[in-house]
Amino acid sequence: MLPAADATGVSQEPPQTSTAAQAWAAITPLLAGQPRIRLSRDGGKTYPQKHERALTDTLPTLPAAVRIFGKDGSCSAIFLDFDASVAGIDWVEADVKSLQTWLYSCGARWIEDYSPNGGRHVYIPFDKRVAFSEARDLVEALGTRYRTLDKTPHQNMLHGCMRTPGSPHKRGGYQELAMSLSTAYDVARRPNKEQVWETVRASLSKEIAYVRALRLEQPLPADTESAEVLPASGRMSRRMQQMALSGLYDVNRYASDSEARQAVLTAAAAAGMRLIDVERRILQGSWPGLASFYARYDSRHRLTSLARDWKNAISYLRKNEVSKTRNDNVRKSPTSQPNTQPPLRTALTTDANSEHRYLRTWRNAVSLREPTYARSRTGLARRMVLRALGAAAHMTGSRFIEFGDRSIAVATGLDHTTVGFHLRALRSEEDPLLTLVERGRGTKGDLYMLTVPEGIRSAAEELSWKKGKMHALRPVFRELGLPAAFVYEALEHTPGLTTTELVVKTKLSRTAVSESLEILAAWNMVSRNRGRFWMVVTSTSLQELAEYFGVLESVAGQIQRYRIERTIWREWLSRNVNTIAELLSPTDDYPWEAYEGPPDEWSLADMAFTRAM
C-alpha cells in the first residue's frame, strides 16, 4: 500500500523502510545523468517533459523515469532496457545471460533489476562520463546482437529516460533488484574505470562501424533538413537549432563532432548571439547537443575550448563577411511589420484612441463571457482563439481583423481546420463577440470585426481596463498546455493569488489549476510567496524554455507546411482563375473544401512568434 502523495506525485510520508524505497534512495541518484525525473500520469505509457521534476531520495508514488543524459550531453551509466513485449520473457532472459557473459569477459561490473512484466534493466556505470554520440553508438551496436534490447532511450538526448531500481511500475509493484542492495550500491559507488570502457568499445568495434555506416546511408528526416525558421531577425536555421538540441547531424555534411559544433557556433554568431548567450544555453541545458560535442574534454577545459571555437567562428565570419549578407543559417526580417489591414477598407477604421478604448472594453466583455464556455478542451480552445484575435487587434490597432485560419492556427497551437470550426461557432452565437464582415476571396482571408455584445456592454464598460498585453498562446505553452497558459496569464496580471483565487479568476477546475501550478513550479515559472501566495518568477525566460522543449521547431514546421499549401493554392489560382479574386466563391469549381478557406499571409504568425515569447 503506497502512502498518500501531494500534487507533485511524490510521497510526503516519512521515508519508507521497504526495499523499493531503499533501492531508489541509494541507487537512483548515482545512475541518473542529471538529478531530474519524469512522472507518468497515464499509467506508465508516457513520460512527458512537462511532468519533469527534481530527483529526491523520496520514492515517487507514480511510475518515474530518470534522465539518462545530463546538461553537458553525457551520461554516467549505460542504460540497457530489455523489453519482454518484443519476443517474450524467455528471449529476454537469454539476451541478458548472453550480455552478462560478455560484460564479465570485458571486466565490467553492472547492476540489474527486473519489472513485474518480465522486462529487465541492466545499468553499466562508468567513472568518466560518456558522450551522447559514443553512448548511442555502443547501445545501437548491442542492438545488433540482442533482439529484445530497446535502443531508443539512448537515441534521444532530450527525452531519453528510464525507470531505475525501486521505481513504481505501471502494473503495480516496483523495479526490483536482481542482486542484493549492498552489491548494487557497491557497483554504483565504484563504477567501471576508463580502461573497461575502452575494452567494451574494442570488443564491439565491428558492430559500431556497422551502425555508423548504416546511419551514413540513411538520409536525415525531412524536418531536420528544412531550410530556415521564421523570417525573424537574429534566428538560426532549423537545421542548426536541431543540431544544438539533439547532437545529431548529417554525417555526409560534417565528418566529425568538431566540424558539427563549429558549424553550430558559426550559425549562432551569424545570428547575432554573443559567447555568453551560448555558454548560458550549454550550462542551463538548453543546448545539450552542442554540450555533448565538448564532453570529451575535462569539465574544466570545456568553456575554454568553447571560447576558442567561438573566436574561430567570429574570425571566419569577418573574413568572409557572412555577418553582412543573407546566408543559409540566418534569415533576417524586413525592418517593419507587413501591412495587416485591407488596403481598400480604411474607411472602416476610426482614430487610434477610440479604437484603443473599444478594444479594452472588448477584453472586459471576453472576461465576462468566458464563464459560459465549458471547461472542456473545446471551451479552452475557444477562449484561446478569442485571445489570438484580441492580440491581433491590439497589434494592428483596429477592431477589424483580416487573418486567415492558418495564421490563427499558428498563434493558438491548433490545426487550421479546428480554428475554422471555432470561428464559425463563435460568430454564430447569440449576441456574439465577433462578426463576419466579409468572406475571404482568392488569397484574402475573412474580415472579422470584434463586437461588444449588447447584453453585456454596460457591464463591460463599467469594469476597469486590464493592465498588460493580451497574449495568444505563447510557444512554451504548446508543451505545458492551455490550462497552464491561463494560470500563468492570471498571475502575470494579478500577482500574489492563492490557489482558490486562481480557480475563480481562470474559470478552471481546482484540479486543473493545481496541476498547472505544479507544472509551472517545476520549471521555476512560478513560486510560492510565504507558502500560500503564487508569484511569477520573472527571471525565467519563456523563450529559452520553449527552445529547450523544442517547441520552436514544431512551430516552424507548422508554418513551413502552411507555406507549401499556400503556394499550391496560388499556383491553382494562377492556372484556373482569369477574373479578379473577389468574384470567387465556395460554389466555384476549385478545391475550396480541401483548404477550408484560402491560405493567408503570415502577419499574425510572425508577430505572435516573435513578440509573444
C-alpha positions in Angstrom: 0.0 0.0 0.0 1.6 3.3 -1.1 1.5 6.3 1.1 -0.6 9.4 0.2 1.0 11.9 -2.2 0.7 15.6 -2.8 0.1 17.2 -6.1 3.6 16.6 -7.3 3.2 12.8 -7.2 5.9 12.4 -4.6 5.3 10.9 -1.2 5.2 13.3 1.7 5.2 10.5 4.3 8.4 9.7 6.3 11.0 7.7 4.3 9.7 4.1 3.7 11.6 1.1 5.0 10.7 -1.0 2.1 13.3 -2.5 -0.3 12.0 -0.4 -3.1 12.4 2.9 -1.2 15.9 1.9 -0.1 16.9 0.9 -3.6 15.5 4.2 -5.0 17.3 6.4 -2.5 20.6 4.5 -2.7 21.0 3.7 -6.4 19.0 6.2 -8.5 21.0 9.4 -7.7 24.2 7.6 -8.6 22.9 6.4 -12.0 21.0 9.5 -13.2 22.5 11.6 -15.8 21.2 14.6 -14.0 19.0 15.0 -10.9 15.7 15.1 -12.8 12.9 12.6 -13.1 9.8 12.4 -15.2 6.5 11.2 -13.8 3.9 9.2 -15.8 0.3 10.2 -15.1 -1.2 7.8 -17.7 -0.2 4.5 -16.0 3.4 4.3 -17.3 2.5 4.8 -21.0 4.3 8.1 -21.5 6.8 10.3 -19.5 6.2 13.8 -20.9 8.7 16.5 -20.5 6.2 18.8 -18.8 6.0 16.4 -15.9 9.7 16.6 -15.2 10.6 17.1 -11.5 13.7 17.3 -9.3 15.1 14.0 -8.2 14.9 13.4 -4.5 15.5 10.5 -2.2 11.8 10.1 -1.5 10.2 7.3 -3.5 7.6 8.6 -6.0 4.1 7.2 -5.9 3.8 7.3 -9.7 6.0 5.5 -12.3 9.1 7.6 -12.6 12.0 7.6 -15.0 15.3 9.3 -14.6 17.0 11.4 -17.2 19.9 9.4 -18.8 21.9 12.4 -20.1 23.0 15.5 -18.3 23.1 19.1 -19.3 26.5 18.5 -20.7 25.2 15.9 -23.2 26.9 13.0 -21.4 25.8 10.1 -19.2 27.2 8.5 -16.1 25.9 5.0 -17.0 24.8 3.0 -19.9 21.1 2.0 -19.5 20.0 -1.2 -21.3 16.3 -2.0 -21.5 15.3 -5.5 -22.5 11.6 -5.5 -23.4 9.6 -8.6 -22.8 6.8 -7.4 -25.2 9.2 -7.9 -28.2 9.7 -11.7 -28.1 8.6 -12.9 -24.7 10.3 -13.4 -21.3 12.3 -16.4 -22.3 14.1 -14.4 -25.0 14.7 -11.5 -22.6 16.4 -13.9 -20.1 18.5 -15.4 -22.9 19.7 -12.0 -24.1 20.5 -10.9 -20.5 22.5 -14.0 -19.8 24.5 -13.5 -23.0 25.1 -9.9 -22.1 26.3 -10.8 -18.6 28.8 -13.3 -20.1 30.1 -10.6 -22.5 30.4 -8.0 -19.7 32.2 -10.4 -17.5 34.7 -11.1 -20.3 35.4 -7.4 -20.6 35.9 -7.0 -16.9 32.8 -4.8 -16.4 30.6 -4.6 -13.4 26.8 -3.9 -13.7 23.6 -3.5 -11.8 20.5 -5.5 -12.9 16.8 -5.2 -12.0 13.5 -6.7 -13.4 10.0 -5.4 -13.9 6.8 -7.2 -12.8 6.0 -7.8 -16.5 9.3 -9.7 -17.1 11.4 -7.0 -18.6 15.0 -6.5 -17.4 17.2 -3.4 -17.0 20.9 -3.5 -16.9 23.0 -0.5 -15.9 26.7 -0.2 -16.6 28.2 2.8 -14.6 31.5 4.4 -15.6 33.6 6.8 -13.5 34.2 9.0 -16.6 31.0 10.3 -18.2 30.3 9.1 -21.7 29.4 11.5 -24.5 26.0 11.1 -26.2 27.4 10.1 -29.6 29.6 7.4 -28.1 26.9 6.0 -25.8 24.5 5.9 -28.7 27.0 4.0 -30.9 27.5 1.4 -28.1 23.8 0.8 -27.5 23.0 0.6 -31.2 25.8 -1.8 -31.6 24.5 -4.0 -28.8 21.1 -3.8 -30.5 22.5 -5.8 -33.4 23.3 -8.6 -31.0 20.2 -8.7 -28.8 16.8 -8.7 -30.3 14.9 -7.6 -27.2 17.1 -4.6 -26.5 15.3 -1.2 -26.8 17.8 1.3 -28.2 15.5 4.4 -28.1 16.4 5.7 -24.6 20.0 6.3 -25.8 18.9 7.7 -29.2 17.3 10.9 -27.8 19.3 13.2 -25.6 16.4 15.4 -24.5 13.8 12.7 -23.8 16.0 9.6 -23.1 14.8 8.3 -19.7 14.3 5.0 -17.9 12.9 3.6 -14.7 15.6 2.7 -12.1 15.5 0.3 -9.2 12.7 1.0 -6.8 10.5 2.9 -9.3 6.8 2.0 -9.2 5.6 0.0 -12.2 2.5 0.6 -14.2 1.2 -2.9 -13.5 1.7 -2.5 -9.8 4.8 -3.4 -7.8 8.3 -1.9 -8.4 11.5 -2.3 -10.3 13.2 -4.9 -8.1 16.9 -5.6 -7.9 18.1 -8.9 -9.2 21.0 -8.7 -6.7 21.5 -7.6 -3.1 21.2 -3.9 -2.4 24.7 -3.8 -0.9 26.2 -5.3 -4.1 24.3 -2.9 -6.3 25.3 0.1 -4.2 29.0 -1.0 -4.3 28.9 -1.1 -8.1 27.3 2.3 -8.2 29.8 3.8 -5.8 32.8 2.2 -7.5 31.9 2.4 -11.2 33.9 0.9 -14.0 37.2 2.5 -14.9 38.1 4.1 -18.3 40.0 1.1 -19.4 36.9 -1.0 -19.1 35.1 1.4 -21.4 37.9 1.1 -24.0 37.7 -2.7 -23.7 34.0 -2.7 -24.3 34.3 -0.4 -27.3 37.1 -2.5 -28.8 35.0 -5.7 -28.4 32.2 -4.0 -30.3 34.3 -2.2 -32.9 32.8 -4.1 -35.9 29.2 -3.6 -34.7 29.9 0.1 -34.1 31.4 0.5 -37.5 28.3 -1.1 -39.0 25.8 1.1 -37.2 27.8 4.2 -38.2 27.8 3.1 -41.8 24.1 2.4 -41.6 23.5 6.0 -40.4 25.7 7.3 -43.2 23.5 5.6 -45.7 20.2 7.0 -44.3 19.1 10.5 -45.2 18.2 12.9 -42.5 14.5 13.2 -41.7 12.7 15.9 -43.6 12.1 18.1 -40.6 15.9 18.4 -39.8 16.8 19.2 -43.4 14.3 22.0 -43.7 15.6 25.4 -44.5 15.1 28.4 -42.3 12.8 29.1 -39.4 10.5 32.1 -39.2 11.8 35.2 -41.0 12.7 37.0 -37.8 16.0 38.8 -37.2 18.7 37.0 -35.3 17.4 33.4 -35.7 19.4 30.3 -36.5 18.3 27.9 -39.2 16.1 24.9 -38.1 18.9 22.6 -39.1 21.4 24.3 -36.7 18.9 24.5 -33.9 18.2 20.8 -34.2 21.9 20.1 -34.0 22.3 22.2 -30.9 19.4 20.5 -29.3 19.9 16.9 -30.2 23.6 16.5 -31.1 22.6 14.7 -34.3 24.0 15.8 -37.6 24.3 14.8 -41.2 27.5 12.8 -41.5 27.5 13.4 -45.2 27.9 17.1 -44.4 30.1 17.0 -41.3 32.8 14.4 -40.8 33.1 14.7 -37.0 31.7 16.3 -33.9 34.3 19.0 -34.2 33.0 20.2 -37.6 29.4 20.0 -36.4 30.0 22.1 -33.3 31.9 24.7 -35.3 29.0 24.9 -37.7 26.6 25.5 -34.9 28.8 28.2 -33.3 29.2 29.9 -36.7 25.5 29.9 -37.2 25.0 31.3 -33.7 27.5 34.1 -34.2 25.9 35.0 -37.6 22.5 35.1 -35.9 23.8 37.9 -33.6 24.4 35.8 -30.4 27.2 36.5 -28.0 29.5 34.0 -26.4 27.8 34.4 -23.1 24.4 33.5 -24.8 25.9 30.2 -26.0 27.6 29.5 -22.7 24.3 30.0 -20.8 22.4 27.7 -23.1 25.1 25.0 -22.6 25.3 25.4 -18.8 21.5 25.6 -18.4 20.9 22.5 -20.5 19.1 24.3 -23.4 21.6 23.0 -25.9 22.6 19.6 -24.7 23.5 18.6 -28.2 26.2 21.3 -28.5 27.3 20.5 -25.0 27.8 16.8 -25.9 30.3 17.8 -28.6 32.6 19.0 -25.8 32.0 16.0 -23.5 35.4 14.5 -24.5 37.2 17.4 -22.7 37.6 17.6 -19.0 34.9 19.8 -17.5 37.4 22.5 -16.5 38.5 22.8 -20.2 35.1 22.8 -21.9 34.4 26.5 -21.7 37.9 27.3 -22.7 37.5 25.2 -25.8 34.2 26.8 -26.5 35.8 30.3 -26.3 38.5 29.1 -28.8 35.9 27.8 -31.2 33.9 31.0 -30.9 36.9 33.1 -31.8 37.4 30.9 -34.9 33.7 31.4 -35.8 34.0 35.2 -35.5 37.2 35.2 -37.5 35.6 33.1 -40.2 32.6 35.4 -40.4 34.7 38.6 -40.6 36.9 37.1 -43.2 34.0 36.1 -45.5 31.7 39.0 -44.5 29.0 36.5 -43.7 27.5 38.6 -41.0 26.7 41.4 -43.5 24.9 39.1 -46.1 22.0 36.8 -46.1 23.1 33.2 -45.8 21.8 29.7 -45.1 22.0 30.0 -41.4 20.2 33.2 -40.7 17.1 34.8 -42.3 16.6 38.4 -41.5 13.1 40.0 -41.3 12.1 43.3 -43.0 12.7 46.4 -41.0 8.9 46.8 -40.5 5.9 44.6 -40.0 3.8 44.0 -43.1 0.6 45.9 -43.5 -2.1 43.8 -41.9 -5.1 46.0 -42.9 -7.1 45.7 -46.1 -5.9 48.5 -48.4 -9.4 49.4 -49.6 -11.1 49.3 -46.2 -9.5 52.2 -44.3 -13.0 53.8 -44.1 -13.9 51.1 -41.5 -11.2 52.3 -39.0 -11.5 55.1 -36.6 -9.0 57.1 -34.7 -6.4 55.3 -32.6 -7.6 56.5 -29.1 -11.2 55.4 -29.7 -10.1 52.0 -31.1 -7.8 51.5 -28.0 -10.8 52.2 -25.7 -13.0 49.9 -27.7 -10.5 47.0 -27.6 -10.0 47.4 -23.9 -13.8 47.2 -23.4 -13.9 44.2 -25.7 -11.4 42.5 -23.4 -13.7 43.1 -20.5 -16.5 41.6 -22.5 -14.4 38.5 -23.2 -13.7 38.1 -19.5 -17.4 38.3 -18.7 -18.4 35.8 -21.4 -15.7 33.2 -20.6 -17.6 31.5 -17.7 -20.1 30.4 -20.3 -17.5 28.3 -22.1 -17.2 24.7 -20.8 -14.0 23.6 -19.0 -13.5 21.1 -21.8 -10.8 21.2 -24.4 -13.3 22.8 -26.8 -14.0 25.6 -24.4 -10.4 26.2 -23.6 -9.5 26.3 -27.3 -12.3 28.8 -28.0 -11.1 31.1 -25.3 -7.6 30.9 -26.8 -8.9 31.8 -30.3 -10.6 34.9 -28.8 -7.3 35.8 -27.2 -5.5 35.4 -30.5 -8.0 37.7 -32.2 -7.6 40.2 -29.4 -3.8 40.1 -29.6 -4.0 40.7 -33.4 -6.4 43.6 -32.9 -4.0 45.3 -30.4 -1.1 44.8 -32.7 -2.8 46.3 -35.7 -4.7 49.0 -33.6 -8.1 48.1 -35.2 -11.2 46.1 -34.3 -11.2 44.8 -37.9 -9.1 41.7 -38.5 -8.3 40.0 -41.7 -6.2 37.0 -40.8 -6.9 33.5 -42.2 -7.4 30.3 -40.3 -3.7 29.3 -40.7 -2.3 32.4 -39.1 -4.6 32.0 -36.1 -3.7 28.3 -36.0 0.0 29.2 -35.6 -0.9 31.8 -32.9 -3.0 29.3 -30.9 -1.2 26.0 -31.5 -4.3 24.5 -33.1 -4.9 23.0 -36.5 -6.4 25.4 -39.1 -9.5 23.2 -39.6 -10.1 23.4 -35.8 -9.7 27.1 -35.9 -12.3 27.4 -38.7 -14.7 25.3 -36.6 -14.3 27.6 -33.5 -14.7 30.8 -35.6 -17.9 29.5 -37.1 -19.2 28.6 -33.6 -18.2 32.0 -32.1 -19.8 34.1 -34.8 -23.0 32.0 -34.7 -23.6 32.6 -31.0 -26.4 34.7 -29.9 -25.0 38.2 -29.2 -21.5 37.1 -30.4 -18.1 38.6 -29.6 -17.1 38.8 -33.3 -19.0 39.4 -36.5 -18.1 38.2 -40.0 -18.0 41.4 -42.2 -16.8 39.8 -45.4 -15.9 36.4 -46.5 -12.4 35.8 -47.9 -11.8 35.6 -51.6 -8.8 34.3 -53.5 -5.8 35.0 -51.3 -7.7 37.2 -48.9 -8.8 35.9 -45.5 -12.1 36.5 -43.9 -12.7 40.0 -42.5 -13.9 40.0 -38.9 -15.0 42.8 -36.5 -14.6 42.4 -32.8 -18.0 43.1 -31.3 -19.0 44.1 -27.7 -22.3 42.2 -27.2 -25.2 44.5 -26.3 -26.3 42.2 -23.4 -23.0 42.8 -21.5 -22.0 46.2 -23.0 -22.8 48.2 -19.9 -21.1 45.8 -17.5 -18.0 45.7 -19.8 -17.8 49.5 -19.8 -18.1 49.7 -16.1 -15.2 47.4 -15.4 -11.8 48.8 -15.1 -9.4 48.1 -18.0 -7.0 45.2 -17.5 -3.3 46.0 -17.5 -0.7 44.3 -19.7 -0.8 42.6 -23.1 -3.4 40.2 -24.3 -1.4 37.2 -25.4 -2.2 34.4 -27.9 -0.7 31.1 -27.0 3.0 31.7 -26.3 5.1 28.9 -27.7 6.2 27.3 -24.4 2.6 26.5 -23.5 2.2 24.3 -26.5 4.2 21.8 -24.3 2.8 22.8 -20.9 -0.9 23.0 -22.0 -3.7 25.6 -22.2 -4.6 25.4 -18.5 -1.1 26.4 -17.6 -1.2 29.3 -20.1 -4.4 30.7 -18.4 -3.0 30.2 -14.9 0.3 31.9 -15.8 -1.6 34.8 -17.5 -3.7 35.3 -14.4 -0.6 35.6 -12.2 1.0 38.0 -14.6 -1.9 40.3 -14.4 -2.6 39.8 -10.7 0.4 38.5 -8.7 0.0 37.1 -5.3 -3.1 35.0 -5.7 -3.9 31.8 -3.8 -5.0 28.6 -5.5 -8.6 29.2 -4.6 -8.4 32.7 -6.1 -6.9 31.3 -9.3 -9.7 28.9 -9.7 -12.2 31.8 -9.6 -10.1 34.0 -11.9 -9.2 31.4 -14.5 -12.6 29.7 -14.6 -10.8 26.3 -14.4 -11.4 23.4 -12.1 -9.4 23.2 -9.0 -7.7 20.0 -10.3 -6.6 21.8 -13.5 -5.3 24.8 -11.6 -3.4 22.6 -9.1 -1.8 20.5 -11.8 -0.9 23.7 -13.8 0.7 25.3 -10.7 2.7 22.1 -10.2 3.9 22.1 -13.7 4.8 25.8 -13.7 6.6 25.5 -10.3 8.6 22.5 -11.6 10.0 24.7 -14.3 10.6 27.7 -12.0 8.0 29.8 -13.8 6.0 30.5 -10.6 6.8 30.2 -6.9 5.1 30.4 -3.6 5.4 33.5 -1.5 5.1 32.9 2.2 3.9 29.4 1.5 0.5 30.5 0.2 0.5 33.2 -2.5 1.7 32.4 -6.0 4.0 34.7 -7.9 5.5 34.7 -11.4 9.3 34.1 -11.5 10.2 36.9 -13.9 13.8 35.8 -14.2 12.7 32.6 -16.0 12.7 33.1 -19.8 9.7 31.7 -21.7 11.7 31.8 -24.9 14.5 29.8 -23.6 12.1 27.2 -22.1 10.4 27.0 -25.5 13.7 26.5 -27.1 14.6 23.8 -24.6 11.3 21.9 -25.1 11.9 22.0 -28.9 8.6 23.9 -29.4 10.1 26.5 -31.7 11.0 23.7 -34.1 7.4 22.4 -34.2 6.1 26.0 -34.8 8.5 26.5 -37.7 7.4 23.1 -39.1 3.7 24.1 -38.9 4.4 27.4 -40.7 6.5 25.7 -43.4 3.7 23.2 -44.1 1.2 26.1 -44.4 3.5 28.0 -46.7 3.6 25.0 -49.0 -0.2 24.8 -49.0 -0.4 28.5 -49.7 2.0 28.1 -52.7 -0.1 25.2 -54.1 -3.2 27.4 -53.7 -1.7 30.4 -55.5 -0.5 28.1 -58.3 -4.0 26.8 -58.7 -5.4 30.3 -58.8 -2.9 31.4 -61.5 -3.8 28.4 -63.7 -7.6 28.4 -63.3 -8.8 31.9 -62.4 -8.9 34.6 -65.0 -11.1 37.0 -63.2 -10.4 39.1 -60.2 -10.2 37.3 -56.8 -13.3 38.9 -55.4 -15.5 37.0 -57.9 -14.5 33.6 -56.4 -16.9 31.9 -54.1 -17.1 28.4 -52.4 -19.5 27.3 -55.1 -16.9 27.7 -57.9 -15.1 24.7 -59.3 -11.9 24.8 -57.3 -10.6 22.8 -54.3 -12.0 25.1 -51.6 -13.0 22.3 -49.2 -9.5 20.9 -49.3 -8.2 24.1 -47.7 -11.1 25.2 -45.5 -10.6 28.7 -47.0 -7.7 30.3 -48.8 -4.2 30.2 -47.2 -3.3 33.6 -45.9 -0.3 35.8 -45.3 1.8 35.4 -42.2 1.4 38.7 -40.5 -0.2 37.3 -37.3 2.0 34.2 -37.3 5.2 36.3 -37.5 4.1 38.7 -34.8 2.9 36.0 -32.5 6.1 34.1 -32.9 8.5 37.0 -32.4 6.7 39.1 -29.8 4.8 36.7 -27.6 7.8 34.9 -26.0 
